[in-house]
Amino acid sequence: MNNHIIDRIIFTILEDRVIIKKVLLLITIWCSLTLQSLASQERISGSDLIDLVVQNLDEQGIDAQPIIKTNRVFTGCASHQIVISKRDKSWQTIKLTCKNNNSWRYTFRNRLAGSDEIEKFSKTVRPSEQNKLQKTQAVFVLKHRKQKGERIEEFDLILTQKKNLLSRGAFSDLTLVLGKRLKKSLQKGSILKAMHLHPDWLVHKNQRITIENNIGEIYVTMEGIALSNGAKGDRILAKNISSNKTVEGFVKSEKKITIYRNIY
């Protein structure tokens, strides 16, 4: 074998190695970009993050009000991967981390009246004040887990005694909760509170409604489409189907509004 052939073989081997290295480099870059893309697709809104924290602490008997901007969006961690813990041995500051993303971590202030804080505070107050803190009231709690969007029925609830400090916004009147839908999922034993329920909408977004216009002693009615939800007395927007114009009105009754003004 002459030198020319040997040189050619060596050159071919080296060239193949360079190609392999380039391919491996491209694969590495592609995997990295794919992982970053997947991470960026995992997001949770500030509003949903508040619900997640409130539910988590509520299950531990702590009434939480985390100070998080509702319209903020947090990317890089899915909700089921978020770990909620307290910082410096107190729930007054909440620490959030992610199971599969070490760089995802946040801390937020928290207004609360939970069991940990009651225990600390009770050491500094007089016995008579301690008795007041321990007073209870009858409120409804869930017999079993309920999913977001499900209706509340009588068989879902049981009336039980809970401490006043944990029962703000809770219900003792069954008629105020029956038939309402949950804003979020709740665990068995959760105290049912006003913030967990959707309001009593008489008009629902995208629903066909009656638009009523009072011109002196004459009442004119027309068909419309509600552009938002509304309870009795709420001011909402609706679209007049016949004229295709948007009007503003007050919710009068179920599927009916009274015109306040034309928008355009």
Residue pairs with C-beta under 8 A, 6 or more apart in sequence:
39 75
39 76
39 77
39 101
40 75
40 76
42 75
42 76
42 77
42 78
42 81
43 73
43 74
43 75
43 76
44 52
44 73
44 74
44 77
44 78
44 79
44 82
45 70
45 71
45 72
45 73
45 74
46 68
46 69
46 70
46 71
46 72
46 73
46 74
47 70
47 71
48 79
49 66
49 68
49 74
49 79
49 82
49 96
50 66
50 68
50 70
51 183
51 184
52 79
52 82
52 84
53 64
53 66
53 68
53 84
53 94
53 96
53 108
53 110
54 64
54 65
54 66
54 195
55 184
55 185
55 186
55 187
55 190
56 84
57 63
57 64
57 84
57 91
57 112
57 114
58 64
58 186
58 187
58 190
58 191
59 187
59 189
59 190
60 114
60 115
61 114
61 115
61 166
62 91
62 112
62 114
62 115
62 116
63 112
63 113
63 114
63 165
63 166
63 168
64 91
64 94
64 110
64 111
64 112
64 114
65 110
65 111
65 112
66 94
66 108
66 109
66 110
67 108
67 109
67 110
67 111
68 108
74 104
74 106
76 98
76 101
76 103
76 104
77 98
77 100
77 101
77 104
81 98
81 99
81 100
81 101
82 96
82 97
82 98
82 99
83 96
83 97
83 98
83 99
84 94
84 95
84 96
85 94
85 95
85 96
85 97
86 93
86 94
86 95
86 116
87 93
87 94
87 95
87 107
90 116
90 117
91 110
91 112
91 114
91 116
91 117
92 109
92 110
92 112
92 117
93 107
93 108
93 109
93 110
94 107
94 108
94 109
94 110
95 105
95 106
95 107
96 105
96 106
96 107
96 108
97 104
97 105
98 104
98 105
113 165
113 166
113 168
114 166
115 166
118 133
118 163
118 165
121 133
122 130
122 133
125 133
133 163
133 164
133 165
134 163
135 163
135 164
136 161
136 162
136 163
136 164
136 167
137 161
137 162
137 164
137 167
137 170
137 172
138 159
138 160
138 161
138 172
139 159
139 160
139 161
139 162
139 167
139 170
139 171
139 172
139 191
139 192
140 157
140 158
140 159
140 160
140 170
140 171
140 172
140 174
140 177
140 191
140 192
141 157
141 158
141 160
141 162
141 189
141 190
141 191
141 192
142 156
142 157
142 158
142 186
142 187
142 188
142 189
142 190
142 192
143 155
143 156
143 157
143 158
143 188
144 156
144 188
145 185
145 186
145 187
145 188
146 152
146 156
146 182
146 185
146 186
147 182
147 185
148 182
148 183
148 184
148 185
149 181
149 182
150 181
150 182
151 179
151 180
151 181
152 177
152 178
152 179
152 180
152 181
152 182
152 192
152 197
153 178
153 179
154 174
154 178
157 174
157 177
157 192
159 172
162 170
162 191
166 191
167 191
168 193
169 193
169 194
169 195
170 191
170 192
170 193
171 177
171 192
171 193
171 194
177 192
177 197
180 197
180 198
180 200
181 197
181 198
182 196
182 197
182 198
183 195
183 196
183 197
183 198
184 196
186 192
186 196
190 196
199 229
199 231
200 231
200 232
201 229
201 230
201 231
202 230
202 231
202 232
202 251
202 253
202 254
202 255
202 256
203 209
203 226
203 229
203 230
203 234
203 236
203 251
203 254
203 255
203 256
203 257
204 226
204 229
205 226
205 227
205 228
205 229
206 225
206 226
206 227
207 225
207 226
207 255
208 223
208 224
208 225
208 255
209 223
209 224
209 225
209 226
209 238
209 255
209 256
209 257
210 221
210 222
210 223
210 224
210 255
210 256
210 257
211 221
211 222
211 223
211 224
211 238
211 240
211 247
211 249
211 256
211 257
211 259
212 219
212 220
212 221
212 249
212 252
212 256
212 257
212 258
212 259
213 219
213 220
213 221
213 222
213 258
213 259
214 220
214 258
214 259
222 240
222 241
222 242
223 240
223 241
223 242
224 238
224 239
224 240
224 241
224 247
224 257
225 238
225 239
225 241
226 236
226 238
226 257
227 236
227 237
227 238
227 239
227 246
228 236
228 237
229 236
230 236
230 251
230 257
231 251
232 251
232 252
232 253
233 250
233 251
234 250
234 251
235 248
235 249
235 250
235 251
235 260
236 248
236 249
236 250
236 251
236 257
237 246
237 247
237 248
237 263
238 246
238 247
238 248
238 249
238 257
239 245
239 246
239 247
240 246
240 247
245 262
245 263
245 264
246 262
246 263
246 264
247 259
247 260
247 261
247 262
247 263
248 259
248 260
248 261
248 262
248 263
249 257
249 258
249 259
249 260
250 257
250 258
250 260
251 257
252 258
